[in-house]
Amino acid sequence: MQIYKVGGAVRDRLLGQPVTDIDRVVVGASAEEMIAKGFRPVGADFPVFLDPKTGDEYALARTERKSGRGYGGFVFHASPEVTLEEDLVRRDLTINAMAEDDHGNLTDPYHGQSDLEARVLRHVSPAFAEDPLRVLRVARFAARYAGLGFSIAPETLELMRALSESGELQALTAERSWKEISRALMEDQPQVFIQVLRDCGALEVLMPEVDALFGVPQPEAHHPEIDTGVHTLSVLHQAALNEQPLTVRWACLLHDLGKGLTPKSEWPRHIAHEFKGLKLIKAVNERFKAPRDCQELALLVGEYHTHGHRALELKASTLLALLQSFDVYRRPQRFEEFIAACEMDARGRKGLEQRSYPQAEYLRGAASAARAVEVQPLLEKGFKGPELGEAIKRERLKVLKAYKEAASA
C-alpha cells in the first residue's frame, strides 16, 4: 500500500503557487484494507476514505470507462492491481497527472513537468474527449494561469472543439456547469475563460446569448473598442482587477445581452437594449441555476445600468424610482454592487479604463439622503397605511430634489 499526493497539490508546488487542497491516491490497497485500518468510506461513485484522525481524503487508485453521456457517464474500477500510471492517465491535463510520494519523489509518466515549464495546458490522452466537463475545466485553468503565460496546446483545443460540436455539452447538469463557471469567474483573468470557450465553440453552445455579442458594433464615440463582445470581456476583466464579488462579475458578463437582439439596420445604436436583454438574462440565469443573489443583480444591472451612467442627469423622481427598485432601505449592499457593476462597465472601454466615475459617489449620496428620511415624525402626524407610504415617498422626493440641487450648485 503506497500513498501519493496527486493533481493540484503537486502542480502548484512545482509552480511555486500556494497549495490549498491536497488530493491523495492510494495504490495497492482494497476497500476492505482501508476500512480495517480505520478509514471511513464516503465515496458513492468510487472508493474515497476519510482518515479517522485528520479527516483528510484518500481515494483508491482507479480506472474509468465511458458508459453514457455527460460528466456522470462513467464506470469506475478500483482494485489493488490498478497502477499509479493507470490512475494518472485518466486525468485531464498533463500538469494535473503528476504524483509525489512522502519523500518528495516525483512520478511524471505523461511529462507534466515539462509542460509546466513550457507553460502549456495539454491533455493526457484521447480519453479527454469522453468528459464534456473538461472543456470548462481547461478554460478555467487557462483563466487561472494566463498571468503566468500559459496557453492551450493546439491539439487540446481541437479536442475541445470536437467535444463542443458533439452535443455532449448539453448533457452537463446545471449544477456542474455553474460550479465551473462560478469558479472561473473568480479567477484573476475570467475574460480568458469566456474567450477560450468561444475559441473552441463551447460559448455558442452554453451561452449563445453572450456569443452573439461578438461582431456587434456600438457607437465609437462611447465605445472606442466598438465590438460589444470585446467590451463585455473588458468589463469582466475590470471586475477581476477591482476584486469584485461573484454577483458583480456575473452581472458584468450578462449586462449587455440585449445588444445581441438589435437588428443590423439599427447598428451601432441599441435602443431599449436594457429591456430587450431581460428575457435573455433570465434564460441564462435559469439555464445554470445561478444563485438567487446573482440572478437578481444580473437582472437589475441589465435593466438599470444606463441609469447609473446617467445618474447626474436623472430627475429626482427617476432617481427615487431607481432607489425603490433596489430596495436600498433594506438591501443597501445590493445597490452598492449595482454601482460597482456600472463602474466596471464604464471602465471596460478601450482607453477609458482609468477615467473617474463620479456617478458612484453621487448615487451613494442619493441613497444615503433617501435613507435618512425618518418615519416617526410622519407617524406622529397621523399618517398610516397607504397614506404613510405616500408621505414617506413625498419626503424622500423632497430630500432628493434638495440633494440634486446641492450637487449641481
TIFI-760365 format. One record per residue (C-alpha): y, x, z; residue in one letter; residue number from 1. Coordinates in steps of 0.1 Angstrom, whole numbers, plus 2048, in hexadecimal, padded with zeros to 3 digits. Layout:
TIFI-760365
yy xx zz residuo num
Y X Z a NUM
...
This chain:
TIFI-760365
yy xx zz residuo num
800 800 800 m 1
821 80F 7F4 q 2
844 801 7F8 i 3
861 808 7E0 y 4
885 7FF 7DE k 5
88C 7F0 7BC v 6
8A7 7E1 7A6 g 7
8CB 7E0 7B0 g 8
8C7 7F5 7CF a 9
8BB 813 7BA v 10
8D3 80D 79E r 11
8F2 80A 7B4 d 12
8E9 829 7C9 r 13
8E6 83E 7A9 l 14
907 830 79D l 15
918 838 7BE g 16
91F 813 7C4 q 17
91B 801 7E5 p 18
8F7 7F5 7EB v 19
8F8 7D1 7F8 t 20
8D6 7C2 7F2 d 21
8B5 7D5 7F4 i 22
897 7C8 7E1 d 23
875 7D6 7EA r 24
854 7D4 7D7 v 25
832 7DB 7E6 v 26
817 7EB 7D1 v 27
7F2 7EB 7DA g 28
7F2 7CE 7F3 a 29
7E6 7AB 7F3 s 30
7F6 78C 803 a 31
7DA 78D 81D e 32
7E2 7B1 827 e 33
807 7A9 82A m 34
800 78B 841 i 35
7E8 7A0 855 a 36
804 7B9 85B k 37
81A 79E 869 g 38
82F 797 84A f 39
839 772 845 r 40
834 763 822 p 41
853 750 814 v 42
84F 751 7EE g 43
846 731 7DD a 44
842 73E 7B9 d 45
836 761 7C1 f 46
82D 774 7E1 p 47
84C 77F 7F5 v 48
849 788 819 f 49
861 78D 836 l 50
85F 7AA 84E d 51
85A 79B 870 p 52
871 7B4 880 k 53
88E 7B8 867 t 54
88B 799 852 g 55
88C 7AF 832 d 56
87B 7A1 813 e 57
85D 7B2 803 y 58
84E 7A6 7E2 a 59
82B 7AE 7D6 l 60
82A 7C1 7B5 a 61
824 7A7 79A r 62
821 7A0 775 t 63
82E 781 763 e 64
824 76E 744 r 65
839 755 731 k 66
82A 732 735 s 67
846 71A 72C g 68
86B 716 724 r 69
888 722 739 g 70
88D 738 757 y 71
870 729 76A g 72
856 729 74F g 73
842 747 75B f 74
820 74D 76C v 75
820 769 785 f 76
803 77F 78F h 77
804 794 7AE a 78
7E7 7AA 7B9 s 79
7E0 7CD 7C8 p 80
7D7 7D8 7A5 e 81
7FA 7D2 796 v 82
80B 7F4 792 t 83
82F 7FD 799 l 84
835 802 774 e 85
827 7E0 76C e 86
83E 7D0 785 d 87
85C 7E3 778 l 88
856 7DA 753 v 89
85C 7B5 759 r 90
880 7BC 764 r 91
89E 7B5 74E d 92
8B0 7D6 74A l 93
8A5 7FA 74C t 94
8C0 801 766 i 95
8AF 7E6 77C n 96
88C 7F3 775 a 97
88C 812 78C m 98
87B 816 7AD a 99
87F 82E 7CA e 100
867 836 7E7 d 101
871 83D 80B d 102
876 862 803 h 103
88F 85B 7E7 g 104
877 863 7CB n 105
880 850 7AB l 106
868 83E 795 t 107
879 837 774 d 108
85F 82F 758 p 109
878 81E 741 y 110
894 838 742 h 111
8AD 824 757 g 112
8BD 843 765 q 113
8C6 850 743 s 114
8D4 82E 739 d 115
8E9 82E 759 l 116
8F7 850 74F e 117
8FD 843 72B a 118
90D 823 739 r 119
8F5 80D 725 v 120
8E7 7EB 72E l 121
8C5 7EB 71C r 122
8A7 7D3 71F h 123
887 7E1 72D v 124
86E 7D0 715 s 125
86D 7B4 6FA p 126
862 79D 717 a 127
888 79C 71E f 128
88A 780 704 a 129
873 76A 718 e 130
88C 762 733 d 131
8AD 751 728 p 132
8BE 757 749 l 133
8BF 77C 740 r 134
8DA 774 726 v 135
8F1 76A 743 l 136
8E5 786 759 r 137
8EC 7A2 740 v 138
90F 793 739 a 139
915 793 75E r 140
90B 7B8 761 f 141
922 7BF 744 a 142
93E 7B0 757 a 143
935 7C2 777 r 144
933 7E5 767 y 145
94C 7E2 74C a 146
964 7F7 761 g 147
94B 813 761 l 148
948 813 73B g 149
927 801 737 f 150
91F 7EF 716 s 151
901 7DB 70A i 152
8E8 7ED 6F4 a 153
8E9 7DD 6D1 p 154
8C4 7D5 6D1 e 155
8C8 7C3 6F3 t 156
8E6 7AF 6E5 l 157
8D0 7A6 6C8 e 158
8B5 798 6DF l 159
8D0 785 6F2 m 160
8DB 776 6D1 r 161
8B8 76C 6C8 a 162
8B4 75B 6EA l 163
8D5 748 6E4 s 164
8C8 73C 6C3 e 165
8A6 732 6D0 s 166
8B0 714 6E4 g 167
8A3 724 704 e 168
8C5 724 714 l 169
8C4 6FE 716 q 170
8A6 700 72C a 171
8BA 711 748 l 172
8C2 6FB 766 t 173
8E6 6F5 76F a 174
8DF 705 791 e 175
8D2 726 783 r 176
8EE 727 768 s 177
909 721 782 w 178
8FC 73C 799 k 179
8FF 756 77D e 180
920 748 770 i 181
931 747 793 s 182
925 76A 79B r 183
931 777 77A a 184
953 767 77E l 185
957 779 79F m 186
951 79B 78F e 187
96E 7B4 789 d 188
96F 7AB 764 q 189
963 787 75F p 190
972 785 73D q 191
958 79E 731 v 192
93D 785 73B f 193
94C 76A 725 i 194
951 783 708 q 195
92D 78E 70A v 196
921 76A 70A l 197
936 764 6EB r 198
92A 784 6DA d 199
905 779 6DD c 200
90B 755 6D4 g 201
904 748 6F7 a 202
927 73B 6FE l 203
924 723 6E1 e 204
904 715 6F0 v 205
90E 715 715 l 206
934 70E 713 m 207
93D 703 6F0 p 208
95E 6F6 6FE e 209
968 719 707 v 210
95A 729 6E8 d 211
96E 710 6D3 a 212
98F 720 6E0 l 213
98A 740 6CC f 214
99D 740 6AC g 215
9B4 724 6B7 v 216
9D8 730 6B4 p 217
9F5 729 6CD q 218
A1A 72D 6C8 p 219
A22 752 6C6 e 220
A43 74E 6D9 a 221
A30 743 6F8 h 222
A0F 754 6F1 h 223
A13 776 6E1 p 224
9ED 77A 6E1 e 225
9EC 75A 6CB i 226
9C6 753 6CE d 227
9BD 73A 6E9 t 228
99B 74A 6F0 g 229
9AB 76C 6F5 v 230
9C5 75C 70C h 231
9A9 74C 721 t 232
998 76E 725 l 233
9B9 77D 72F s 234
9C0 762 749 v 235
99D 767 758 l 236
9A3 78D 759 h 237
9C4 787 76B q 238
9B2 771 784 a 239
99A 78D 78C a 240
9B5 7A8 78E l 241
9C7 792 7A7 n 242
9A7 78C 7BB e 243
9A8 766 7B7 q 244
98B 751 7C5 p 245
970 740 7B0 l 246
983 71F 7AF t 247
9A1 72F 79E v 248
98C 743 786 r 249
978 725 77B w 250
998 711 776 a 251
9A7 72F 762 c 252
988 72F 74B l 253
98B 709 744 l 254
9B0 702 745 h 255
9B7 702 720 d 256
998 6F0 712 l 257
9AD 6D5 703 g 258
9BB 6ED 6EA k 259
999 6EF 6DA g 260
99D 6CA 6D0 l 261
9BF 6CE 6BE t 262
9BD 6C6 699 p 263
9C4 6E4 683 k 264
9E1 6D0 673 s 265
9F3 6D2 694 e 266
9ED 6F7 69B w 267
9FC 70B 6AC p 268
A0A 6EF 6C2 r 269
9F2 6DD 6DA h 270
A02 6BC 6E3 i 271
9F3 6AC 702 a 272
9D7 6C6 704 h 273
9D8 6C3 72A e 274
9CB 69F 729 f 275
9B4 6A4 70B k 276
9A3 6C0 71D g 277
99A 6AC 73C l 278
97A 69D 72D k 279
96F 6BF 722 l 280
975 6CF 744 i 281
962 6B2 754 k 282
945 6B8 73C a 283
943 6DD 744 v 284
946 6D6 769 n 285
929 6BD 768 e 286
913 6D3 751 r 287
912 6EF 76A f 288
915 6D9 78A k 289
932 6EE 795 a 290
93C 6EA 7BA p 291
954 6CE 7C1 r 292
971 6E5 7CA d 293
96D 6F7 7A8 c 294
96A 6D6 795 q 295
989 6C7 7A6 e 296
9A0 6E5 7A1 l 297
995 6EA 77D a 298
99E 6C6 774 l 299
9C0 6C8 787 l 300
9C9 6E9 777 v 301
9BF 6DC 755 g 302
9D5 6BD 759 e 303
9F3 6CD 76A y 304
9F6 6F2 761 h 305
A13 6EC 749 t 306
A25 6D9 766 h 307
A21 6F9 77A g 308
A31 70E 75E h 309
A4E 6F4 75B r 310
A52 6F0 781 a 311
A76 6FA 781 l 312
A7E 6E0 767 e 313
A6B 6C3 777 l 314
A7E 6A4 784 k 315
A7A 69F 7A9 a 316
A65 680 7A3 s 317
A4D 693 78C t 318
A4B 6AF 7A6 l 319
A42 696 7C0 l 320
A27 686 7AA a 321
A19 6A9 7A5 l 322
A18 6B0 7CA l 323
A07 68E 7D0 q 324
9ED 695 7B6 s 325
9E2 6B4 7C9 f 326
9E5 6A3 7EB d 327
9F9 6C1 7F8 v 328
9FC 6B0 81A y 329
9D7 6B2 822 r 330
9CB 6CC 808 r 331
9E5 6E7 808 p 332
9CC 702 7FD q 333
9C4 6F0 7DD r 334
9E8 6F0 7D3 f 335
9EB 715 7DB e 336
9CD 71B 7C4 e 337
9DD 706 7A8 f 338
9FC 71C 7AB i 339
9E6 73B 7A8 a 340
9D5 72D 789 a 341
9F6 725 779 c 342
A03 749 780 e 343
9E3 758 772 m 344
9E8 742 753 d 345
A0C 74F 74F a 346
A01 773 754 r 347
9E4 770 73C g 348
9FA 776 71E r 349
9FE 795 709 k 350
A1A 7AA 716 g 351
A24 792 731 l 352
A0A 79C 74C e 353
A25 7A9 764 q 354
A3F 78E 75E r 355
A4B 77D 77E s 356
A41 759 785 y 357
A5D 749 799 p 358
A4C 727 795 q 359
A33 731 7B0 a 360
A4C 734 7CC e 361
A5F 715 7C0 y 362
A3F 700 7C1 l 363
A36 70E 7E4 r 364
A59 705 7F0 g 365
A57 6E2 7E1 a 366
A36 6DC 7F2 a 367
A44 6E9 813 s 368
A62 6D2 811 a 369
A4D 6B4 809 a 370
A35 6BB 826 r 371
A52 6BF 83E a 372
A5B 69A 83C v 373
A52 68A 85D e 374
A41 669 860 v 375
A4A 661 884 q 376
A6F 658 87E p 377
A63 63F 863 l 378
A4A 62F 87B l 379
A66 62C 894 e 380
A7A 619 87A k 381
A5E 600 878 g 382
A4E 60A 857 f 383
A29 604 855 k 384
A0D 5FF 83B g 385
A17 602 816 p 386
A3C 601 820 e 387
A37 621 835 l 388
A27 632 817 g 389
A45 629 801 e 390
A5D 634 81C a 391
A4C 656 81F i 392
A4D 659 7F9 k 393
A72 652 7F8 r 394
A79 66C 813 e 395
A64 686 801 r 396
A76 67E 7E0 l 397
A97 682 7F2 k 398
A8E 6A5 800 v 399
A81 6B0 7DF l 400
AA1 6A6 7CD k 401
AB4 6BB 7E7 a 402
A9C 6D8 7E3 y 403
AA0 6D7 7BE k 404
AC6 6D7 7C0 e 405
AC6 6F4 7D9 a 406
AAE 708 7C3 a 407
AC4 703 7A4 s 408
AE5 70A 7B6 a 409
